[in-house]
Amino acid sequence: TTEPPMLVKNNSLSKGNSSLHYEQLNPGTQYAWEISTVAGPYTSLPLRLMNWTYPLPPNHLSLSNKGHSTKSLHASWQNPSGGKSHYTGTLLETKSQLEIQNVTIGKGETDIIFDGLIPGRQYTLKMVGVAGPFQSLVQTASDWTYPLAPLRVRLTSSKWSSDLVASWNLPPGDRDQFFLRFYSQQYPMLRNITIGPSMQNFTFQELLPGSQYFLEVAALAGPYRASSPLISMWTCEYSNCLTFIDAWPKFLAPVSQ
């Protein structure tokens, strides 16, 4: 081997032999091979050749937001037994395949943290072992940064007694979708609704007048969710809503056919 210089094996070959095969060498290691011709007491100057064994990829590569990190991902792996290569890694946005960061990781390292990422976005890490001009098979791992919860969630009465309107402000970053959990404690009723990631409102219709309803809005990104605080609102009493409707200006009243 060349780093550090160490004798691995000596061989003597008789005339007619033209090849040697060495086994059980260390992966990702540079070796030097020297051959000399011997005749009686005389030995020629050696011919020296060098090359690398093929490197191994990292074992058990993983990428994680460590529970609730919205702007960083932690990559970890295990070094293969006998491997002496270093690694190169590329972090990409999974959806667009845009390269975010390229890194070179020294021998013996087993983790790295990627900072400054966008909340609620999926990323993919590709890593290979490198030895001289050779690269190992690619290992990949993916995860999402944790999403941010929707902001200023509101639930307001509509002009109709049976409607409640939910609205919220979009949080920074990305998400796959919004999940609305809407229910009443006065009678068995639960609605679980999934809507697009850019939506900012939703109307719940055909509710009971004079009833209290509860709402929780969550941003979903992969397997992760960030939920707003639970809020509640009452639909107006039936008699009050009738009074409200009777008080509308005539030009807003429904036209009879």
C-alpha positions as CSV (number, residue, x, y, z in Angstrom):
1,T,0.0,0.0,0.0
2,T,1.1,3.6,-0.5
3,E,-0.7,5.3,2.5
4,P,1.1,4.4,4.7
5,P,3.8,2.5,2.7
6,M,3.5,-1.1,3.8
7,L,4.7,-4.4,2.3
8,V,1.7,-6.5,1.4
9,K,3.3,-9.5,-0.3
10,N,6.4,-10.8,-2.1
11,N,6.2,-13.3,-4.9
12,S,8.8,-15.3,-7.0
13,L,7.7,-16.4,-10.4
14,S,9.4,-18.9,-12.8
15,K,9.8,-18.3,-16.5
16,G,6.6,-18.4,-18.5
17,N,4.3,-16.8,-15.9
18,S,2.8,-13.6,-17.1
19,S,0.2,-12.6,-14.5
20,L,-0.6,-12.5,-10.8
21,H,-3.9,-12.1,-9.0
22,Y,-4.1,-10.6,-5.5
23,E,-7.2,-11.1,-3.3
24,Q,-8.6,-9.9,0.0
25,L,-7.2,-6.4,-0.4
26,N,-8.7,-3.4,1.3
27,P,-11.4,-1.5,-0.6
28,G,-10.7,2.0,-1.8
29,T,-6.9,1.7,-1.2
30,Q,-4.0,2.6,-3.5
31,Y,-1.5,-0.2,-4.1
32,A,1.9,-0.1,-5.7
33,W,3.3,-3.2,-7.5
34,E,6.9,-3.6,-8.5
35,I,8.5,-6.3,-10.7
36,S,12.1,-7.0,-11.3
37,T,13.9,-9.6,-13.5
38,V,16.5,-11.8,-11.7
39,A,19.4,-13.6,-13.4
40,G,22.0,-15.2,-11.1
41,P,23.2,-12.6,-8.7
42,Y,21.8,-9.8,-10.8
43,T,18.5,-7.9,-10.5
44,S,17.1,-5.4,-12.9
45,L,15.7,-2.1,-12.0
46,P,12.1,-2.5,-10.9
47,L,9.1,-1.6,-13.0
48,R,6.6,0.1,-10.8
49,L,2.8,0.3,-11.4
50,M,0.0,1.8,-9.2
51,N,-3.7,1.5,-9.0
52,W,-6.7,1.6,-6.6
53,T,-9.1,-1.1,-5.4
54,Y,-12.7,-0.1,-6.0
55,P,-14.3,1.9,-3.1
56,L,-17.3,0.9,-1.1
57,P,-20.4,3.1,-0.6
58,P,-21.4,4.3,2.9
59,N,-23.6,1.9,4.9
60,H,-27.1,2.7,6.3
61,L,-27.3,6.2,4.9
62,S,-30.1,8.3,6.4
63,L,-31.4,11.8,6.2
64,S,-33.5,13.2,9.0
65,N,-35.0,16.5,10.3
66,K,-34.4,15.2,13.8
67,G,-38.0,15.5,14.7
68,H,-39.0,19.2,14.2
69,S,-36.2,21.0,12.4
70,T,-37.7,23.3,9.8
71,K,-34.5,24.6,8.1
72,S,-31.9,21.8,8.5
73,L,-31.4,18.1,7.8
74,H,-29.0,15.7,9.5
75,A,-27.3,13.0,7.3
76,S,-25.6,10.0,9.0
77,W,-24.0,6.7,7.8
78,Q,-21.7,3.9,8.9
79,N,-18.3,3.4,7.3
80,P,-17.9,0.0,5.7
81,S,-15.5,-2.5,7.3
82,G,-12.1,-2.2,5.7
83,G,-13.0,0.8,3.6
84,K,-10.5,3.7,3.4
85,S,-12.1,6.0,0.9
86,H,-13.6,9.4,1.4
87,Y,-17.1,10.4,0.2
88,T,-18.7,13.0,-1.9
89,G,-22.3,14.0,-1.5
90,T,-24.9,16.1,-3.3
91,L,-28.1,17.4,-1.7
92,L,-30.9,18.1,-4.2
93,E,-34.5,19.3,-4.0
94,T,-36.4,16.0,-4.7
95,K,-39.1,17.5,-6.9
96,S,-37.1,19.8,-9.1
97,Q,-33.8,17.9,-8.8
98,L,-32.0,21.2,-8.3
99,E,-28.6,20.8,-6.7
100,I,-28.4,22.7,-3.4
101,Q,-25.0,21.7,-2.0
102,N,-22.0,19.6,-2.9
103,V,-19.8,18.3,-0.1
104,T,-16.6,16.3,0.2
105,I,-16.3,14.3,3.4
106,G,-13.1,13.0,4.9
107,K,-12.2,9.4,5.9
108,G,-13.7,8.4,9.2
109,E,-16.5,11.0,9.2
110,T,-20.0,9.6,9.9
111,D,-22.4,12.6,9.7
112,I,-23.0,16.1,8.3
113,I,-25.7,18.8,8.8
114,F,-27.2,20.7,5.9
115,D,-28.5,24.2,7.0
116,G,-30.4,27.0,5.5
117,L,-33.1,24.8,3.9
118,I,-36.7,25.7,3.1
119,P,-39.4,24.5,5.6
120,G,-41.8,21.7,4.4
121,R,-39.7,20.7,1.3
122,Q,-38.4,17.3,0.4
123,Y,-34.7,16.8,-0.2
124,T,-32.6,13.9,-1.4
125,L,-29.0,13.2,-0.6
126,K,-26.8,11.2,-3.0
127,M,-23.4,9.8,-1.6
128,V,-20.6,7.8,-3.2
129,G,-17.3,6.5,-1.9
130,V,-14.3,7.9,-3.9
131,A,-10.9,6.3,-4.3
132,G,-8.6,7.7,-7.0
133,P,-10.5,7.9,-10.2
134,F,-13.1,5.4,-9.1
135,Q,-16.5,5.9,-7.5
136,S,-18.7,3.4,-5.7
137,L,-22.4,2.7,-6.3
138,V,-24.6,5.7,-5.4
139,Q,-26.5,5.5,-2.1
140,T,-29.5,7.8,-1.6
141,A,-31.7,9.0,1.3
142,S,-34.6,11.4,1.4
143,D,-36.6,13.4,4.0
144,W,-38.6,16.6,4.4
145,T,-37.8,19.6,6.5
146,Y,-40.6,20.1,9.1
147,P,-43.4,22.3,7.8
148,L,-44.6,25.5,9.5
149,A,-48.1,25.7,10.8
150,P,-50.7,28.0,9.1
151,L,-50.9,31.5,10.6
152,R,-53.8,33.5,12.0
153,V,-56.4,30.8,11.6
154,R,-59.9,32.2,11.9
155,L,-63.4,30.7,11.9
156,T,-66.3,33.2,11.3
157,S,-70.0,33.0,10.9
158,S,-71.4,33.3,7.4
159,K,-74.4,35.3,6.3
160,W,-76.2,31.9,6.3
161,S,-77.0,30.2,9.6
162,S,-75.6,26.9,8.4
163,D,-72.2,28.1,7.3
164,L,-68.9,28.8,8.9
165,V,-65.9,30.2,7.0
166,A,-62.4,29.1,7.9
167,S,-59.4,31.2,6.7
168,W,-55.7,31.5,7.5
169,N,-52.5,33.0,6.3
170,L,-49.9,31.0,4.4
171,P,-46.8,30.2,6.4
172,P,-43.3,30.6,4.9
173,G,-41.9,27.6,3.0
174,D,-43.6,24.7,1.3
175,R,-46.0,22.0,2.2
176,D,-47.8,19.2,0.3
177,Q,-51.3,20.1,1.4
178,F,-53.5,21.4,4.2
179,F,-55.5,19.2,6.5
180,L,-58.6,20.5,8.2
181,R,-60.1,18.7,11.2
182,F,-63.6,20.1,11.9
183,Y,-65.9,18.7,14.6
184,S,-68.6,19.3,17.1
185,Q,-68.8,18.2,20.7
186,Q,-72.6,18.6,20.9
187,Y,-73.4,15.7,18.5
188,P,-71.4,13.1,16.6
189,M,-69.8,15.0,13.7
190,L,-66.3,14.9,12.3
191,R,-65.1,16.2,8.9
192,N,-61.5,15.5,7.8
193,I,-60.7,17.6,4.7
194,T,-57.6,17.8,2.6
195,I,-57.0,20.8,0.3
196,G,-54.2,22.2,-1.8
197,P,-51.1,23.8,-0.4
198,S,-51.9,27.3,-1.6
199,M,-55.6,27.5,-0.4
200,Q,-56.4,30.1,2.3
201,N,-60.0,29.5,3.1
202,F,-62.8,26.9,3.2
203,T,-66.5,27.1,3.9
204,F,-68.3,24.5,6.0
205,Q,-71.9,24.3,4.9
206,E,-75.2,22.7,6.2
207,L,-74.3,23.1,9.8
208,L,-76.8,23.2,12.7
209,P,-77.8,26.7,13.9
210,G,-76.8,27.6,17.4
211,S,-74.1,25.0,17.6
212,Q,-70.4,25.2,18.5
213,Y,-67.8,23.9,16.2
214,F,-64.0,23.3,16.5
215,L,-61.3,23.6,13.9
216,E,-57.7,22.7,13.6
217,V,-55.7,23.4,10.4
218,A,-52.5,21.5,9.8
219,A,-49.7,21.9,7.1
220,L,-48.6,18.5,5.8
221,A,-45.2,17.7,4.4
222,G,-44.5,14.1,3.8
223,P,-45.1,12.2,7.1
224,Y,-45.0,15.4,9.1
225,R,-47.7,17.9,10.2
226,A,-47.6,21.3,11.9
227,S,-50.9,22.2,13.4
228,S,-52.5,25.5,14.4
229,P,-54.0,26.0,17.8
230,L,-57.6,24.7,18.1
231,I,-60.2,27.4,17.6
232,S,-64.0,27.4,17.9
233,M,-67.1,29.3,16.7
234,W,-70.9,29.2,17.0
235,T,-73.3,29.2,14.2
236,C,-76.0,31.9,14.9
237,E,-79.3,30.9,16.5
238,Y,-81.9,30.1,14.0
239,S,-84.2,33.0,15.1
240,N,-81.4,35.5,15.1
241,C,-80.4,34.5,11.6
242,L,-84.0,34.9,10.4
243,T,-84.0,38.4,11.8
244,F,-80.6,39.1,10.1
245,I,-82.0,37.9,6.8
246,D,-85.2,40.0,7.2
247,A,-83.1,43.1,7.7
248,W,-81.2,42.8,4.4
249,P,-81.7,45.6,1.9
250,K,-84.4,44.6,-0.6
251,F,-82.0,44.6,-3.5
252,L,-80.1,41.8,-1.7
253,A,-83.1,39.7,-1.0
254,P,-83.6,36.6,-3.1
255,V,-85.8,37.2,-6.2
256,S,-89.0,35.1,-6.2
257,Q,-89.8,33.3,-9.4
